[in-house]
């Protein structure tokens, strides 16, 4: 790879542009790490995350069910935050999508929200913290899936 010299207007040292080679390497690594077995979900959805827990020599699966309040979509570092109320105390857990600790994710219900980050839920309790369900009939869901498939072809 040839390095490209970037001319600077100041009298500092010349800078070289290595971004092209680095970005292709990062993209190749990201492609090998990414998981395709997880369902599509977004902020506001209620999910069940099946987490593998190792206790001594035994391994078991524990459920963590809550509302997705944040989803970050950045390459291999994709993460999402799930919040639940346990015994009157709010518990948040951050998961990496590429983590082998996650056995699977089930989407329990879709939420209808107009924000991508739902940090305001931290200050709400009871019914005020409830998220409206995104009700979609089977016919409209099938029609939208068919439209997406036709659009991609």
Order of alpha helices (4+ residues) and beta strands (2+ residues): beta-beta-alpha-beta-beta-beta-beta-beta-alpha
